[in-house]
Amino acid sequence: MSDLSRLEKTLYRLEAQHACLAYAFAAIADRPGPVVELGLGLGRTFDHLRRHLPEREIFVFDRVNKAYPDCQPAPDYLMLGEIEQTLPPLAPRLAGRVVLANVDLGSFDRESNRQVAAMSARLLPPLMAAGGLVMSDLPLELAGCEGVALPPGAREGRYHLYRRPA
Ligand SMILES: C[S@@+](CC[C@H](N)C(=O)[O-])C[C@H]1O[C@@H](n2cnc3c(N)ncnc32)[C@H](O)[C@@H]1O
């Protein structure tokens, strides 16, 4: 049995995600470019992103739209389907421009986590701008990116932060 209960895992993940988002908002403030949200889910992080980054284009991906009615992305920016299928067509538009990607695709299914981590590692690096940040609930191996120390308020291992060097 894990040392942490599921309640604690969820609590610490959300706490770390919130701290990483605050860090990212400050870090990208002077860097123009779009944002990518992998995993709309209920729309909680999307809602946070759009409130703090009202001028940014935010491209959102999920296989289904289960977001709260008041957390709906604009239809032109919501890509529904398997990310393996929906992200590559946008690569020409996003390549080298993304200043923040939030990868929130994890679940309690180990095999699914392995697959989405591999998929993210394959698809994300070419999209990232110099100085761009990737935040992820799963550890990722991102070519050309370096790990970034978590900000205060984020417990080690509960979220993961990477940067493409400027
Ligand atoms: C943890 S939830 C996202 C939570 C969300 N960020 C929020 O704040 O409510 C993960 C989401 O990723 C989606 N997902 C996982 N793997 C996917 C894939 N390969 N393609 C598309 N969507 C995927 C699931 O459908 C699920 O909605």
PDBQT file of the ligand as one rigid body, heavy atoms in Angstrom, charges set to zero:
ROOT
HETATM    1  C1  LIG A 201      -7.067  14.384 -15.029  1.00  0.00    +0.000 C 
HETATM    2  S1  LIG A 201      -8.228  14.694 -16.309  1.00  0.00    +0.000 S 
HETATM    3  C2  LIG A 201      -7.941  16.407 -16.675  1.00  0.00    +0.000 C 
HETATM    4  C3  LIG A 201      -8.386  17.328 -15.581  1.00  0.00    +0.000 C 
HETATM    5  C4  LIG A 201      -8.575  18.758 -16.040  1.00  0.00    +0.000 C 
HETATM    6  N1  LIG A 201      -7.329  19.403 -16.375  1.00  0.00    +0.000 N 
HETATM    7  C5  LIG A 201      -9.354  19.566 -15.036  1.00  0.00    +0.000 C 
HETATM    8  O1  LIG A 201      -8.778  20.488 -14.459  1.00  0.00    +0.000 OA
HETATM    9  O2  LIG A 201     -10.538  19.281 -14.843  1.00  0.00    +0.000 OA
HETATM   10  C6  LIG A 201      -7.501  13.872 -17.675  1.00  0.00    +0.000 C 
HETATM   11  C7  LIG A 201      -8.226  14.036 -18.986  1.00  0.00    +0.000 C 
HETATM   12  O3  LIG A 201      -7.353  13.603 -20.028  1.00  0.00    +0.000 OA
HETATM   13  C8  LIG A 201      -8.123  13.002 -21.042  1.00  0.00    +0.000 C 
HETATM   14  N2  LIG A 201      -7.215  12.130 -21.802  1.00  0.00    +0.000 N 
HETATM   15  C9  LIG A 201      -6.349  11.205 -21.297  1.00  0.00    +0.000 A 
HETATM   16  N3  LIG A 201      -5.655  10.627 -22.289  1.00  0.00    +0.000 NA
HETATM   17  C10 LIG A 201      -6.071  11.198 -23.453  1.00  0.00    +0.000 A 
HETATM   18  C11 LIG A 201      -5.724  11.018 -24.833  1.00  0.00    +0.000 A 
HETATM   19  N4  LIG A 201      -4.793  10.117 -25.210  1.00  0.00    +0.000 N 
HETATM   20  N5  LIG A 201      -6.353  11.776 -25.756  1.00  0.00    +0.000 NA
HETATM   21  C12 LIG A 201      -7.315  12.661 -25.372  1.00  0.00    +0.000 A 
HETATM   22  N6  LIG A 201      -7.681  12.883 -24.087  1.00  0.00    +0.000 NA
HETATM   23  C13 LIG A 201      -7.072  12.160 -23.134  1.00  0.00    +0.000 A 
HETATM   24  C14 LIG A 201      -9.245  12.283 -20.303  1.00  0.00    +0.000 C 
HETATM   25  O4  LIG A 201     -10.379  12.147 -21.143  1.00  0.00    +0.000 OA
HETATM   26  C15 LIG A 201      -9.501  13.215 -19.120  1.00  0.00    +0.000 C 
HETATM   27  O5  LIG A 201     -10.590  14.079 -19.351  1.00  0.00    +0.000 OA
ENDROOT
TORSDOF 0
